[in-house]
Amino acid sequence: MPRKPHPRSAEAEAYRKLYRDPRWCGPHGIRRQTLRRDLWTCQRCGCLVIEGNRHHPQAAVVNHKLKHKGDEALFFDLANTETVCKTDHDTLIQREEARGYVIGADIDGRPVDPNHPWNAR
Ligand SMILES: [Zn+2]
């Protein structure tokens, strides 16, 4: 009997399927193609990335420049991928993505994003 999907994880489950797809993670998949094209070099800081330890600060992460949101055309597009290290993925990119959710200003015209430089004072 199929497991009843948790409503909040339905989207995450769909994404997980994409990441398990051989077109992504197979030996000739987009992920490997991206790492080879970028010469295993982080496109943000220039460090060499490694595989084998997901928790290493220089662990290889293949990032989607435009968020795919489950869109296969964007997901499997070599022009939309870049090699980054785990450190950059966890800081720069997640901050960029977080910013996407909180774009805008309050009624006083201040950016709502606490990370926005105007709110640094
Ligand atoms: Zn980096």
Backbone and ligand atoms as CSV (ligand in chain L), in Angstrom:
chain,resi,resn,atom,element,x,y,z
A,1,MET,N,N,0.856,-1.203,0.000
A,1,MET,CA,C,0.000,0.000,0.000
A,1,MET,C,C,0.888,1.249,0.000
A,2,PRO,N,N,0.599,2.182,-0.888
A,2,PRO,CA,C,1.464,3.379,-0.949
A,2,PRO,C,C,1.314,4.222,0.312
A,3,ARG,N,N,2.408,4.779,0.725
A,3,ARG,CA,C,2.421,5.637,1.893
A,3,ARG,C,C,1.636,6.913,1.590
A,4,LYS,N,N,0.812,7.330,2.547
A,4,LYS,CA,C,0.065,8.568,2.347
A,4,LYS,C,C,1.053,9.738,2.400
A,5,PRO,N,N,1.095,10.546,1.347
A,5,PRO,CA,C,2.081,11.637,1.359
A,5,PRO,C,C,1.728,12.701,2.388
A,6,HIS,N,N,2.734,13.154,3.080
A,6,HIS,CA,C,2.549,14.269,4.006
A,6,HIS,C,C,2.339,15.519,3.178
A,7,PRO,N,N,1.278,16.294,3.461
A,7,PRO,CA,C,0.970,17.428,2.578
A,7,PRO,C,C,2.131,18.403,2.406
A,8,ARG,N,N,2.883,18.656,3.499
A,8,ARG,CA,C,3.932,19.652,3.384
A,8,ARG,C,C,5.173,19.118,2.674
A,9,SER,N,N,5.316,17.790,2.586
A,9,SER,CA,C,6.517,17.251,1.978
A,9,SER,C,C,6.287,16.788,0.539
A,10,ALA,N,N,5.083,17.001,0.009
A,10,ALA,CA,C,4.799,16.538,-1.351
A,10,ALA,C,C,5.753,17.187,-2.344
A,11,GLU,N,N,5.986,18.496,-2.179
A,11,GLU,CA,C,6.886,19.211,-3.080
A,11,GLU,C,C,8.319,18.705,-2.913
A,12,ALA,N,N,8.732,18.537,-1.652
A,12,ALA,CA,C,10.087,18.059,-1.386
A,12,ALA,C,C,10.291,16.667,-1.962
A,13,GLU,N,N,9.262,15.841,-1.878
A,13,GLU,CA,C,9.357,14.484,-2.415
A,13,GLU,C,C,9.522,14.522,-3.939
A,14,ALA,N,N,8.786,15.425,-4.596
A,14,ALA,CA,C,8.906,15.564,-6.049
A,14,ALA,C,C,10.324,15.993,-6.418
A,15,TYR,N,N,10.904,16.895,-5.620
A,15,TYR,CA,C,12.271,17.353,-5.870
A,15,TYR,C,C,13.255,16.212,-5.684
A,16,ARG,N,N,13.046,15.420,-4.610
A,16,ARG,CA,C,13.960,14.310,-4.346
A,16,ARG,C,C,14.008,13.355,-5.523
A,17,LYS,N,N,12.857,13.139,-6.155
A,17,LYS,CA,C,12.806,12.255,-7.326
A,17,LYS,C,C,13.707,12.804,-8.434
A,18,LEU,N,N,13.672,14.117,-8.647
A,18,LEU,CA,C,14.516,14.716,-9.685
A,18,LEU,C,C,15.990,14.470,-9.365
A,19,TYR,N,N,16.372,14.662,-8.090
A,19,TYR,CA,C,17.777,14.499,-7.715
A,19,TYR,C,C,18.232,13.048,-7.799
A,20,ARG,N,N,17.286,12.103,-7.781
A,20,ARG,CA,C,17.651,10.691,-7.924
A,20,ARG,C,C,17.608,10.233,-9.373
A,21,ASP,N,N,17.151,11.102,-10.274
A,21,ASP,CA,C,17.012,10.755,-11.688
A,21,ASP,C,C,18.395,10.584,-12.312
A,22,PRO,N,N,18.619,9.468,-13.065
A,22,PRO,CA,C,19.930,9.265,-13.710
A,22,PRO,C,C,20.324,10.402,-14.648
A,23,ARG,N,N,19.335,11.092,-15.189
A,23,ARG,CA,C,19.670,12.258,-16.038
A,23,ARG,C,C,20.336,13.343,-15.218
A,24,TRP,N,N,20.134,13.313,-13.878
A,24,TRP,CA,C,20.821,14.253,-12.999
A,24,TRP,C,C,22.081,13.618,-12.406
A,25,CYS,N,N,21.902,12.484,-11.704
A,25,CYS,CA,C,22.998,11.966,-10.885
A,25,CYS,C,C,23.717,10.791,-11.531
A,26,GLY,N,N,23.317,10.377,-12.737
A,26,GLY,CA,C,23.997,9.265,-13.399
A,26,GLY,C,C,25.401,9.654,-13.835
A,27,PRO,N,N,26.176,8.639,-14.278
A,27,PRO,CA,C,27.575,8.904,-14.664
A,27,PRO,C,C,27.693,9.930,-15.792
A,28,HIS,N,N,26.649,10.075,-16.613
A,28,HIS,CA,C,26.681,11.073,-17.679
A,28,HIS,C,C,25.624,12.146,-17.447
A,29,GLY,N,N,25.144,12.208,-16.215
A,29,GLY,CA,C,24.070,13.144,-15.893
A,29,GLY,C,C,24.577,14.577,-15.805
A,30,ILE,N,N,23.611,15.470,-15.665
A,30,ILE,CA,C,23.904,16.906,-15.639
A,30,ILE,C,C,24.868,17.259,-14.510
A,31,ARG,N,N,24.725,16.548,-13.363
A,31,ARG,CA,C,25.582,16.878,-12.225
A,31,ARG,C,C,27.057,16.653,-12.568
A,32,ARG,N,N,27.365,15.472,-13.118
A,32,ARG,CA,C,28.759,15.183,-13.489
A,32,ARG,C,C,29.231,16.128,-14.595
A,33,GLN,N,N,28.342,16.360,-15.566
A,33,GLN,CA,C,28.715,17.244,-16.680
A,33,GLN,C,C,29.072,18.640,-16.172
A,34,THR,N,N,28.315,19.104,-15.170
A,34,THR,CA,C,28.579,20.435,-14.615
A,34,THR,C,C,29.941,20.461,-13.928
A,35,LEU,N,N,30.218,19.445,-13.109
A,35,LEU,CA,C,31.498,19.394,-12.381
A,35,LEU,C,C,32.668,19.345,-13.366
A,36,ARG,N,N,32.521,18.545,-14.424
A,36,ARG,CA,C,33.604,18.454,-15.415
A,36,ARG,C,C,33.787,19.780,-16.148
A,37,ARG,N,N,32.665,20.371,-16.561
A,37,ARG,CA,C,32.745,21.646,-17.280
A,37,ARG,C,C,33.425,22.713,-16.422
A,38,ASP,N,N,33.082,22.756,-15.126
A,38,ASP,CA,C,33.636,23.782,-14.238
A,38,ASP,C,C,34.978,23.358,-13.645
A,39,LEU,N,N,35.512,22.220,-14.099
A,39,LEU,CA,C,36.819,21.729,-13.651
A,39,LEU,C,C,36.866,21.599,-12.125
A,40,TRP,N,N,35.728,21.159,-11.553
A,40,TRP,CA,C,35.654,20.918,-10.107
A,40,TRP,C,C,36.058,22.168,-9.325
A,41,THR,N,N,35.711,23.327,-9.868
A,41,THR,CA,C,36.089,24.590,-9.241
A,41,THR,C,C,34.828,25.349,-8.848
A,42,CYS,N,N,34.777,25.797,-7.594
A,42,CYS,CA,C,33.648,26.584,-7.125
A,42,CYS,C,C,33.563,27.869,-7.941
A,43,GLN,N,N,32.380,28.146,-8.506
A,43,GLN,CA,C,32.198,29.320,-9.357
A,43,GLN,C,C,32.010,30.594,-8.535
A,44,ARG,N,N,31.974,30.476,-7.214
A,44,ARG,CA,C,31.824,31.659,-6.365
A,44,ARG,C,C,33.153,32.070,-5.759
A,45,CYS,N,N,33.914,31.099,-5.192
A,45,CYS,CA,C,35.145,31.463,-4.493
A,45,CYS,C,C,36.387,30.895,-5.159
A,46,GLY,N,N,36.222,30.005,-6.139
A,46,GLY,CA,C,37.377,29.495,-6.869
A,46,GLY,C,C,38.100,28.337,-6.218
A,47,CYS,N,N,37.576,27.829,-5.105
A,47,CYS,CA,C,38.247,26.688,-4.476
A,47,CYS,C,C,37.942,25.412,-5.263
A,48,LEU,N,N,38.799,24.419,-5.082
A,48,LEU,CA,C,38.533,23.116,-5.683
A,48,LEU,C,C,37.538,22.374,-4.799
A,49,VAL,N,N,36.520,21.794,-5.418
A,49,VAL,CA,C,35.520,21.075,-4.641
A,49,VAL,C,C,35.853,19.585,-4.626
A,50,ILE,N,N,35.333,18.901,-3.620
A,50,ILE,CA,C,35.628,17.481,-3.455
A,50,ILE,C,C,34.337,16.696,-3.332
A,51,GLU,N,N,34.441,15.389,-3.558
A,51,GLU,CA,C,33.301,14.519,-3.315
A,51,GLU,C,C,33.679,13.474,-2.281
A,52,GLY,N,N,32.682,12.844,-1.694
A,52,GLY,CA,C,32.934,11.770,-0.750
A,52,GLY,C,C,32.596,12.156,0.674
A,53,ASN,N,N,32.496,13.455,0.955
A,53,ASN,CA,C,32.119,13.894,2.304
A,53,ASN,C,C,31.203,15.106,2.180
A,54,ARG,N,N,29.910,14.844,2.312
A,54,ARG,CA,C,28.908,15.895,2.119
A,54,ARG,C,C,29.032,17.016,3.134
A,55,HIS,N,N,29.719,16.754,4.231
A,55,HIS,CA,C,29.790,17.758,5.292
A,55,HIS,C,C,31.070,18.579,5.234
A,56,HIS,N,N,31.954,18.225,4.321
A,56,HIS,CA,C,33.200,18.978,4.175
A,56,HIS,C,C,32.884,20.374,3.640
A,57,PRO,N,N,33.589,21.407,4.142
A,57,PRO,CA,C,33.305,22.776,3.656
A,57,PRO,C,C,33.503,22.930,2.154
A,58,GLN,N,N,34.351,22.102,1.566
A,58,GLN,CA,C,34.565,22.188,0.121
A,58,GLN,C,C,33.827,21.082,-0.646
A,59,ALA,N,N,32.827,20.483,-0.027
A,59,ALA,CA,C,32.053,19.448,-0.716
A,59,ALA,C,C,31.400,20.032,-1.970
A,60,ALA,N,N,31.405,19.266,-3.047
A,60,ALA,CA,C,30.849,19.725,-4.320
A,60,ALA,C,C,29.329,19.826,-4.243
A,61,VAL,N,N,28.799,20.981,-4.621
A,61,VAL,CA,C,27.359,21.155,-4.752
A,61,VAL,C,C,27.101,21.692,-6.151
A,62,VAL,N,N,26.189,21.068,-6.884
A,62,VAL,CA,C,25.801,21.615,-8.178
A,62,VAL,C,C,24.510,22.390,-7.969
A,63,ASN,N,N,24.621,23.699,-8.147
A,63,ASN,CA,C,23.532,24.624,-7.840
A,63,ASN,C,C,22.771,24.996,-9.111
A,64,HIS,N,N,21.459,25.174,-8.975
A,64,HIS,CA,C,20.669,25.713,-10.086
A,64,HIS,C,C,20.640,27.230,-9.956
A,65,LYS,N,N,21.096,27.929,-10.988
A,65,LYS,CA,C,21.159,29.390,-10.929
A,65,LYS,C,C,19.751,29.974,-10.874
A,66,LEU,N,N,18.881,29.494,-11.757
A,66,LEU,CA,C,17.460,29.837,-11.644
A,66,LEU,C,C,16.787,28.703,-10.897
A,67,LYS,N,N,16.006,29.035,-9.882
A,67,LYS,CA,C,15.365,27.976,-9.106
A,67,LYS,C,C,14.433,27.182,-9.999
A,68,HIS,N,N,14.594,25.853,-9.965
A,68,HIS,CA,C,13.832,25.030,-10.903
A,68,HIS,C,C,12.384,24.824,-10.464
A,69,LYS,N,N,12.129,24.893,-9.150
A,69,LYS,CA,C,10.765,24.711,-8.626
A,69,LYS,C,C,10.080,23.481,-9.229
A,70,GLY,N,N,10.871,22.447,-9.474
A,70,GLY,CA,C,10.309,21.217,-10.012
A,70,GLY,C,C,10.194,21.189,-11.529
A,71,ASP,N,N,10.575,22.273,-12.197
A,71,ASP,CA,C,10.503,22.355,-13.655
A,71,ASP,C,C,11.663,21.566,-14.269
A,72,GLU,N,N,11.322,20.471,-14.972
A,72,GLU,CA,C,12.370,19.595,-15.515
A,72,GLU,C,C,13.246,20.302,-16.533
A,73,ALA,N,N,12.665,21.219,-17.305
A,73,ALA,CA,C,13.447,21.922,-18.326
A,73,ALA,C,C,14.569,22.710,-17.669
A,74,LEU,N,N,14.274,23.380,-16.551
A,74,LEU,CA,C,15.299,24.132,-15.815
A,74,LEU,C,C,16.218,23.191,-15.045
A,75,PHE,N,N,15.639,22.117,-14.528
A,75,PHE,CA,C,16.417,21.202,-13.696
A,75,PHE,C,C,17.509,20.514,-14.499
A,76,PHE,N,N,17.179,20.041,-15.696
A,76,PHE,CA,C,18.138,19.289,-16.502
A,76,PHE,C,C,18.839,20.170,-17.540
A,77,ASP,N,N,18.948,21.458,-17.275
A,77,ASP,CA,C,19.573,22.387,-18.223
A,77,ASP,C,C,20.999,22.710,-17.768
A,78,LEU,N,N,21.963,22.239,-18.556
A,78,LEU,CA,C,23.369,22.452,-18.217
A,78,LEU,C,C,23.725,23.936,-18.186
A,79,ALA,N,N,22.961,24.760,-18.903
A,79,ALA,CA,C,23.218,26.200,-18.880
A,79,ALA,C,C,22.726,26.833,-17.582
A,80,ASN,N,N,21.957,26.091,-16.819
A,80,ASN,CA,C,21.385,26.643,-15.581
A,80,ASN,C,C,22.082,26.105,-14.334
A,81,THR,N,N,23.181,25.386,-14.504
A,81,THR,CA,C,23.852,24.806,-13.337
A,81,THR,C,C,25.230,25.413,-13.156
A,82,GLU,N,N,25.708,25.407,-11.909
A,82,GLU,CA,C,27.054,25.869,-11.599
A,82,GLU,C,C,27.594,25.047,-10.439
A,83,THR,N,N,28.917,24.865,-10.455
A,83,THR,CA,C,29.581,24.170,-9.358
A,83,THR,C,C,29.871,25.168,-8.248
A,84,VAL,N,N,29.480,24.832,-7.024
A,84,VAL,CA,C,29.840,25.663,-5.869
A,84,VAL,C,C,30.287,24.738,-4.739
A,85,CYS,N,N,31.029,25.297,-3.784
A,85,CYS,CA,C,31.406,24.525,-2.600
A,85,CYS,C,C,30.268,24.600,-1.584
A,86,LYS,N,N,30.284,23.667,-0.653
A,86,LYS,CA,C,29.226,23.632,0.365
A,86,LYS,C,C,29.165,24.933,1.156
A,87,THR,N,N,30.334,25.498,1.449
A,87,THR,CA,C,30.368,26.732,2.231
A,87,THR,C,C,29.597,27.834,1.518
A,88,ASP,N,N,29.882,28.012,0.221
A,88,ASP,CA,C,29.179,29.057,-0.517
A,88,ASP,C,C,27.705,28.723,-0.670
A,89,HIS,N,N,27.415,27.446,-0.883
A,89,HIS,CA,C,26.011,27.075,-1.023
A,89,HIS,C,C,25.246,27.392,0.256
A,90,ASP,N,N,25.869,27.101,1.402
A,90,ASP,CA,C,25.166,27.283,2.676
A,90,ASP,C,C,25.063,28.748,3.076
A,91,THR,N,N,25.931,29.595,2.549
A,91,THR,CA,C,25.879,31.000,2.965
A,91,THR,C,C,25.306,31.860,1.847
A,92,LEU,N,N,26.108,32.159,0.832
A,92,LEU,CA,C,25.686,33.058,-0.243
A,92,LEU,C,C,24.356,32.656,-0.859
A,93,ILE,N,N,24.282,31.405,-1.279
A,93,ILE,CA,C,23.157,31.039,-2.119
A,93,ILE,C,C,21.884,30.927,-1.308
A,94,GLN,N,N,22.007,30.331,-0.098
A,94,GLN,CA,C,20.786,30.256,0.702
A,94,GLN,C,C,20.311,31.641,1.099
A,95,ARG,N,N,21.258,32.577,1.288
A,95,ARG,CA,C,20.855,33.942,1.603
A,95,ARG,C,C,20.140,34.561,0.405
A,96,GLU,N,N,20.686,34.303,-0.794
A,96,GLU,CA,C,20.027,34.820,-2.001
A,96,GLU,C,C,18.621,34.256,-2.126
A,97,GLU,N,N,18.510,32.947,-1.868
A,97,GLU,CA,C,17.197,32.317,-2.009
A,97,GLU,C,C,16.244,32.833,-0.946
A,98,ALA,N,N,16.750,33.004,0.269
A,98,ALA,CA,C,15.909,33.520,1.342
A,98,ALA,C,C,15.431,34.923,0.989
A,99,ARG,N,N,16.328,35.704,0.398
A,99,ARG,CA,C,15.972,37.063,0.024
A,99,ARG,C,C,14.812,37.068,-0.956
A,100,GLY,N,N,14.786,36.082,-1.822
A,100,GLY,CA,C,13.703,35.995,-2.800
A,100,GLY,C,C,12.334,35.931,-2.157
A,101,TYR,N,N,12.255,35.361,-0.955
A,101,TYR,CA,C,10.955,35.234,-0.315
A,101,TYR,C,C,10.531,36.520,0.373
A,102,VAL,N,N,11.489,37.371,0.690
A,102,VAL,CA,C,11.138,38.514,1.521
A,102,VAL,C,C,11.393,39.827,0.802
A,103,ILE,N,N,11.448,39.755,-0.540
A,103,ILE,CA,C,11.644,40.973,-1.302
A,103,ILE,C,C,10.501,41.941,-1.023
A,104,GLY,N,N,10.826,43.227,-0.994
A,104,GLY,CA,C,9.779,44.212,-0.778
A,104,GLY,C,C,10.118,45.118,0.389
A,105,ALA,N,N,9.254,46.070,0.622
A,105,ALA,CA,C,9.487,47.070,1.654
A,105,ALA,C,C,8.237,47.192,2.515
A,106,ASP,N,N,8.436,47.665,3.747
A,106,ASP,CA,C,7.276,47.902,4.600
A,106,ASP,C,C,6.675,49.270,4.264
A,107,ILE,N,N,5.635,49.687,4.994
A,107,ILE,CA,C,4.935,50.918,4.615
A,107,ILE,C,C,5.804,52.154,4.789
A,108,ASP,N,N,6.895,52.049,5.574
A,108,ASP,CA,C,7.826,53.171,5.711
A,108,ASP,C,C,8.881,53.191,4.616
A,109,GLY,N,N,8.814,52.219,3.704
A,109,GLY,CA,C,9.777,52.184,2.612
A,109,GLY,C,C,11.049,51.450,2.959
A,110,ARG,N,N,11.128,50.875,4.150
A,110,ARG,CA,C,12.331,50.116,4.521
A,110,ARG,C,C,12.218,48.700,3.970
A,111,PRO,N,N,13.332,48.168,3.456
A,111,PRO,CA,C,13.288,46.779,2.981
A,111,PRO,C,C,12.934,45.848,4.141
A,112,VAL,N,N,12.071,44.895,3.871
A,112,VAL,CA,C,11.663,43.988,4.934
A,112,VAL,C,C,12.756,42.976,5.267
A,113,ASP,N,N,13.693,42.810,4.342
A,113,ASP,CA,C,14.734,41.806,4.555
A,113,ASP,C,C,15.748,42.323,5.582
A,114,PRO,N,N,15.884,41.648,6.739
A,114,PRO,CA,C,16.843,42.104,7.752
A,114,PRO,C,C,18.287,42.044,7.256
A,115,ASN,N,N,18.550,41.241,6.196
A,115,ASN,CA,C,19.901,41.161,5.651
A,115,ASN,C,C,20.201,42.296,4.680
A,116,HIS,N,N,19.188,43.060,4.312
A,116,HIS,CA,C,19.412,44.149,3.376
A,116,HIS,C,C,20.349,45.181,4.015
A,117,PRO,N,N,21.318,45.702,3.226
A,117,PRO,CA,C,22.290,46.640,3.793
A,117,PRO,C,C,21.647,47.852,4.480
A,118,TRP,N,N,20.481,48.281,4.037
A,118,TRP,CA,C,19.830,49.427,4.680
A,118,TRP,C,C,19.452,49.136,6.111
A,119,ASN,N,N,19.292,47.842,6.437
A,119,ASN,CA,C,18.888,47.481,7.785
A,119,ASN,C,C,20.080,47.136,8.681
A,120,ALA,N,N,21.289,47.400,8.161
A,120,ALA,CA,C,22.479,46.984,8.905
A,120,ALA,C,C,22.783,47.939,10.062
A,121,ARG,N,N,22.216,49.144,10.031
A,121,ARG,CA,C,22.551,50.119,11.072
A,121,ARG,C,C,21.921,49.790,12.413
L,1,ZN,ZN,ZN,33.190,28.360,-2.880
